[in-house]
């Protein structure tokens, strides 16, 4: 089948989110043809270029979300009236008091996932408001198709005035009623950026209208092209979220496009907009695949139908940790290891205070903190703070950044003399600790499980779901509980060994690349069997031609430039000299450099997942069997 893979800020670019799992998915499903439609987030990302693409990628089209240039579209009187009506409906739906995520209050206690209870999406919003938002969204899309774009209109005075009227109308969000002109300008600019996919030329002339399935690799802007392909051509949509975009909006920086802190009214309106967009994507999707139950709860609260949800855990490369996992008994029994990105959400303060208690009870214990600071000044500042705290708690014991020596605490980076590789980091100790105060899907925890290490983790995000009884879990921000659990395992090597072996078996069963690929292969087939895309071919008289699409057109393979399919495994004509041509819509800056396609690769099978992948038997992934 032909898949339209929709990405934002990631694949096929060298840097960005969801790059690795998308690449593994495409390479693992070589029997399908992939067209990639990518939205970039920065000039730097485009300048870094693409990764090498496998031969099953037949087309790549890109467009930037980061430019602020007017598209130069001039509307006539009738088009201006259409825009005003559609945008007024959109603004009314966004500012409605029951909009998802619309309540942005202050003073509530933090919760384990980092979002205040009174900032969560409102559950069970009326269907008429959702219909108004969807109708306005598709009305704007049809206007953009008819008139050649609407970027300039979305930032116009007409848009700002429509937002102002919606905020002043009865029943509007309480926080938005005090919005002033600077707040409205901020909201209009952010909404315009999110809705730029409406102005693209991806939806006709052998674009997304000709694929069998759209697979959005995240919510938000990435799902918009899929929504429009469904609206214009009836193409079914699959939405995958390993990190819920709406949650990321809440936890991310609340700034305007110039980096200034956004006001409370602007935050309220933007939260409502992103909540409405997420709800529309969930409502129209044929299937929704969260990466864990934690993400699933967010989706259900935004209105996702439980019958559409299939939990598919992220696939990770297990083979690189196999040597470490098979020699777990040789680990240093007195060393604790923490691996991750150093930032405030990881709560290394609690870990260091807990280790002070561990050290008092187990004088031989050592702690190795392996990781680089998060990007930006905040990460470097937090790393300096952690080092200062360690020096205060352990005087004279943290002078060296690399190498542990006799120091009880060390700060190291992957690639240094002591930990040249990631598997070596997990091999450094017998116990792996996760101390996060906020977490989504804990990748470092799965890596520790592949490595056969016993773990002590805080109860945040999807930790309990991932661990599944193979490790100890304590409340977040509780150094005493963290210390008690670590001391219990340090003093009981047999229990550590049992938990490590159980953790490795669980990870090999649920979290391998093979499991992930097989799950999506089954979901693709399910969607196509239930939601086939109508292919109507008309003759010279304008009447439909029965049997105009031959049966062999559905045989897995790739299309040549002439539109015919080529047998799987044969080269695509025109590819011998280089990669597919990058197509950029009118009005957008050129995309990134390209890289030559590489031959597809497959991952080595491991554990129960490999047996299922080879035999073709149903694979149990999360809550769905495929």
N, C-alpha and C positions, 0 to 999 in steps of 0.2 A: 504494500500500500504506500501511498505518498503522504508523508507527514509534514505539516508546516510547524516547525519548531520555533516558538516565540520566546525571545529572551530580552532581558533588560539589564544592562550593566554587567554582562558576563560573556558566555560563549557566543561567538568563537574568538573573542578577544583574549589576548595573552593574560591579562589581569581582570579580576572582577569576580562577582558572586556566581555560584552554581556552575563554574566552568568545568570542574573535574567531573561532576556527576553527569552533566550533559554530554561531555565527550565520551565517557564510558557507555552511556546509553546508546549514542549513535553508533559507536564502534561495535557494541555488542549485538545490535539489531541490524546486521548487514543485509538481511533479506528485505529490508524496507528501504525506500528512497526518502531522503530528508531534504527539505527546503528550509533554510534558516533565515528568519526575519529578526534582526537584532537591533535593539535600541541602545545607543551608547550614552554614557553619562558625562564624559569629559573629553577634551582635546587630547590629553595625555593618554587616555585609554585608546583612542583611535591611532595615535602616533605609534603606540607599541605594537600594533598590528594584530594578526590572527595567529592562532596555533595552527599546526599542520592538520589539515582536514582529511578524513578518510574518503574513499571513492564513492561511498553511498550518499555523500552530500552533493547534490546536483546544482544547487543555487544558493547564493548568499546575498541578501539585500539588507542594507543598513540605513539607519537614520539617526541623527543626534537628538537627544532630549535637552542638551545643555546650551544650545545657541539661543539667543534672544532676538534674532533678526525678524523684522516684520516680513511676512510673505508677499507683501505688495499687492494683495488682492483688493480690487476696488469693486464694491457692490453697487448694484442699481437699487432703486427704491423698493422694489418688491423683495429682493434678497435681503436688504436691510431690515425690512419688516419681518421676514421669516426668522432672521437671526434674533431680533429683539424678542419675538414671541417664544422661541425655543429657549433662549438664555434666561428669560424671566421664569419659565417653568423650572429650569434647572436650579436657579437660585432659590425659588420657593421650596423645592424639595430639599435642598441642602440646609436651609435655615429652619425647617420644620422642627419643632421642639422634640419630636420623637425620633429624629434622625439617628442612625447608628453612630455611636461615638460622640454624639452631640453634647453630652453633659461634661463640661470641663470645669470642675470645681476645685477647691483647694482644702488642704488641712487633713485629708484622710491618711491613714497609716499605709505604709508601703506593704505590698503583698509579695509573695515569693517570686512572681514573674516580673516584678518591677513596675507594675501598673496599678494605680489606685483603683479601688472598687468603683468609685464614682466617676471614673474616666473610661470604664469599659463600654463596649457597644451596648446600646439598649436593645434588649431582646424583644422580639415580637412586634416590630413596627408595622403599622397598617399597610396593607397591600396597595392601597390607592396612592400613597406617597411614593412607594417603590415604583409603581407604574408611571407616575409623573416623571420621576428621575429617568427611568429607562426611555420613556417616550421623548423627553427632551434630548437625551444623549443621542438617540438614533436620528432625531430630527436635525441636530447639528451635523451628524455624519452625512446625512443625505444632502444637506446644504453644502458641505465641504466638497462632496463628490460633484455636485452640479456646478459649483462656482470656482472650483480649483483650489480650495483651502479656506481656512478661517482663523489662522494664527493672529493676524492683525485685529480681527473683530473681537477675539476673546480678550484682548487687552484694551479695548476701546472704551470711550466714555459711556457708550450704551451699556456695556457689561457692568461697569462700576455702578451706574445708576440703578440697574436692575438688582444688583446685590444690596444696594442701600434700601430700596423699596422693600425687598424681602426681609431685611433685618428689622424694619420698622413696622411690618405688618403684624396683626394680631396672631398669637400663637407661635411667634418666632422664638428661637433659642434665647434664654434669658441672658447668657453671656454675650450674645451677638447684638443685643439691642443697643448697646453703647458703642458700637463700632463707629469709628471716625474715618475720614477720607484716607489717611495713611494705612489704616487697617484694611479697608476695602481694596486699595491698590495692591497690598501684599497678597490678599486672597485671590484677586483676579490674576495676578502674575503666576501664582502657584498653580491655580486651576488651568491656566493656559498651558503651562509646561506639561502638566499631567495629561492633557487632552491633545497634545500634538499628534499622536497617532491617528486622530480623526482626519487629518489633512494629508495623509500619505496616499500614494497611488498603488497600494498593495492589493487592492480588493477586486481587480478585474484584469482582463487581458492576460490570462494564464498566470495569475498571481495566486493569492489565497483562495480565490474562487474555484481553483482547479485542484486543490489538495483534497484528500479523503478525510483528513482529521487535523485539527489545530491543537497543538500541545503547548500551552502556556507554562513556562517553567517557574513562574511566580505569579502572584496576584498583581493588582495595580495596573500600571501602564502596559506591562507585558501582556495582560489579558485583553486589553482593548482591541488590538487587531483581530483576535479570535472572536470577540463579541461582534465585531463588524462583519467578519466573514460569515458568521452564523446568520446575522441579520440580512445581508445582501445575497448570500448564496446557499444558505442552509447547511453550512459545514459544521459538524459537531465539534464541541470544545471540551478539552480535558484541561483542568487546572491543577497544577502540582505546587504545593507550598511546603518547603522544608523550614522556612522561617516566615511566619505570617506577616505579610506586608503591612497590615494594619497595626499589628503589635510593634513592628519596627518603626512605624510612624510615631507611635506614642513614646517609645524609648529613645528615639533619635533626637538630634539637636533641633530645637524649636526656633529656627531662625528664618528670616526672609531671604530672598535671593541675594541680597547684598551682605549677608552674614550678621545682620542685626537681630537682636532677640525679638521675636514676634510677641504681640500683645495677647492678652487673654481672649478678646473677641476674635482676633484673627485665628488663634489656635482652635477655638471652638468651631468656627466655620470650616477650617481645613480638616479637623477631625471628622466633622459630619460629612464632608465631601468624600474623604477616603473611605469612610464607613459605607456610604451609599454605593460607591464604585465597587467595593468588595462584595456587598450584598448582591449587586446586579450580576457580577461574574459568577457567584455561587448559584444564583437562581437560574442562569442560562446554561451553565455547564452541564454536559451529559454525565460526567463523573468528576469528582473532586478527590485528590489524593494528598492528604496531609502526611507529613513525615512521622507523626507521633500523635498520641492521644491529647497531649497538651495543645498542639496546633489544632486538632480536631475540635476541641471545646471552643476555641476562638471562632472557628468557622461556623459552628452550630449557633453560637450566640449572635452571629451576623446574619442568620437566616438560612444557612446551608441545610438542605434536606438530608437527613441521616441516611436515607435509602441510596443517595448518590455517593456517599463517602466510602472510600477504600483506603485504609491506612497502609502505606508502603514505606518501610523504613529506608533511610539512605543506604546506598551500597558503598562499602569501603573495601580497599585492597587488603586482604588478609594475609597474602603470601609473604609480604615484606616483614611481618611480625612472627612468622612461623618458627624461625630459629630461636627467637627469644622465648616464645611460648612453650617450646618443647624442652627448654633448659631452665625453667623457672626455679627449680630447686637449688640452682647455683647462685641465686641472687644474694646480695649482702643483706643479712637478716636484721641489721640495725638501721637501715637507711630508708627514709621516706622520700618519695619523689612527687613533685607537683609539675605538671606540664601544661602550658597554655600561653595565651596572650596576656601580658601583664597590663591590667587596667582595673579601675575601681570596682567594676562589677564582679571581678573574681575574688574580691575580699581577702587579699593576702594579709591584711591586718589581723583578721581573726585567726588565720593559719599560723602566723608568727606568735601570737599570744598563746594559741593552743600548743605550739611546739615548745614554748617556754615551760609549760606544765609537763609535757612529755619528757623533756630533758631533765627536769627535776626528779621524775620517777624512774626514768631509764637513762642514766648518764651517758651511755654509749650511743644513743640515738643521734642521727644526723639528718638534716633536711636539705635536699637539693631542689632548688627552684629553677626550672629549665623553661626558658621562653624569652621572647623579645617584647619590648614595650609596644603598645598599640600606636598606630600612626598619629602624628600630631603632637603638640606640646603636652597635652594631658597625659599621654602614655609615659613620656620621659619624666614628667613631674611625679607621677605616681611611682615609677620605679625608684627614683631618688628617695621618695618618702619611705618606701618599703626598706631600702637599704639603711636609711637612718634609724628606722624602728628596730631593725635587726641588730644594728650596732648598739642601740640602747638596751635591748633585752639580753644581748650576749656580748658584753664588752670585750673588745680585743679579738673577736672571733669572726669577723666578716670583712677583713681587709681585702681579700682577693675576690675578684669577680669571676675568674675562671679557675677551675681546679678546687677541689674541696680540701685536700690536705687534712689538717687537724681541726679545721674550723667546723663548728656545728651547723652552720647555715652557709650555703653558697648560692650565688646567682650566676647562671650560665645560659648560653645560647646554643642552639643547634648549629653545628659546624665548628664549634670550639674544640680545643684539644681534648677535653674530657668527654664530650658528647658529640662526636662527629655526625651522627645520624639520629633520626627520631627513634628507631628501635633501640639504639644504644641508651637513649634517655630512659626508656621504660626498663631496660635491663639493669639500670644502675641500682635499683632497690627492690625490696621484697613487697613493699606496700605503696600504692599510689593513692594520693589524696586529691579530692576536688572540693574546694572551699567556697564556691561561687555563691553570691547573694542573688544573682539573676543569671538564668541560663535558658537556652532553648533546647536544642538537641545536643547533648554533651559528647562531642566527637572524641575528645581526649579520653573520656571514660571508655568508649568502645575500643579505642586503640589499646588501652590498658588491659581490657578483657581479651583481646586478640593475643596479647603478650602473656596471658596466663597469670596476671597479677591480682592479688586481693585488693579491694578498693574500700575506701571510706569516703563518702560523699555527703553533701548537703542536699536536703530535700527541696530542690528547685526544678522548674521546667519539667523535662521528660526523664529526669534521673531515675526515679523509682520504676518507671516503665522500662527503661533500658536495663537496669540492674536485675530486676525480676527475682530478687531473693538471693543473688549470688554475691552480695556485698553488704556492708553496713552503711546505713543512712541515718543522718542526724539532722536536727533543725538548723537552718541557716543562721549565721551571726551568733553562734553559741560556741565559743572557744572551749568551754569546759566539756561539753558533750563531744566535740570533735577530738579532744585529747583523750577522753575516756575510751572512745572507740579505737583510736590508734594504739593506745597502750594495750588494750585487750588483744589485738591481733599481733602486736610485737611480741607478746609473751606466750603466744600459742602458735608455733610454727605449723603444727598439723592442721589446725583450722585454716590458717592462711593458705596452705597447699590445697585443701579441699575447695575453698572458695575460689581460688585462682583457676583450678581445673574446671569447675562448674561455670565460671564466667567465660572462659575460653570456648567451651562447648556451646553456650548460649549465643555468643557472638558469631560463631561459625554457622549457626543455624539460622540466624535472623538478619545479620547486618553485612553480608557479603555482596559484592558486585553482582554475582550470579543471581542471587535472590532478587535483587532490584530489577535486573533486566528481564527475568522471566515474568515478574509481576506485571511490568508495563507491557510486555508482549501480549499477555492475556487480556489486559485492559483494552489495548488497541483493538483486539479481535472482538471483544464484547461490544465496544462502542460501535464499530462498523457493522456488526450483525444487527444492532438495534436501531442505528441511526444512519442508514446509507445515504450518501449525498446524491440528490437527484441530478442526473446528467441528461438534459434534454437537448437533442440535436435537431435543428429544423432544416428543411430543404429549401429549394429555390422559391417555392410557393409560400413559405412561412409556416407550413404545417410540420408537426413533429415527425421525425423519421424513426419508426420502430426498429429496434435492433441495430441502430446506427453505431452504438458503442459495442464492439465485439467482446465476447467473453474473455478472449486472451488478453485484453487490456487490463484485466484485474490480476494477471499473473505477476508475482513479485519480480521486480526488476527495475530498470531505470530508463527514463526516456532520453532519447537523443534529441539533438537540436530540432529535428523535424517533427518531434512530437510522438514518434513511435517508441515502444518500449524495447529495451535491450535485455537479453537474458542475464540473470544474476551472475556476477563474476566477470562479465566482459567489460572492456574499457568503454568509457563514454566518448563518442566522437568529439573532437575539439579539445579534449583534456590533455593530449600528449604534450602540448607546448606550455601548459601552466594551469592555474586554478580557475574556478568559475569567475565570470565577469561580475564585478561588484556593481550593483544598480542602486543609484541614489535618486530619490524623487526630486522633482523640480522645486527649487527654493531652499534646498538644504545643502550644507557644506559637504565637500567630498569626504568619504569615509577613510578607513585606515588602510595601511599597506597590507598586502596579501602574502600568504606563504603557500608554497607548493603543496598539493595534497599528498598525504602519506598513505601507505597501504594499511588496511584495517588491521587492528590487533585485537586479540582476545585475552582475557584474564584467565589465569590458571584456576581451575575449580578447586574448592576446598570444602571439607566437612560435608554435612547433610545437604547443603545447598548445591554442591557440585553434582551429587548423585541425582538430585531432582532435576537439575538442568540438563543432564545427559539423558536420563531415562524418559523425560517428558511427563513424569507423573505430576499431579497437582502440587504446587508449592504453597505452603502456609506462610503468608506474609502479613504480619499485624493481625487484622481482624478479617481478612478476606482470603479465600482459597481460590487459586487460579490454576 
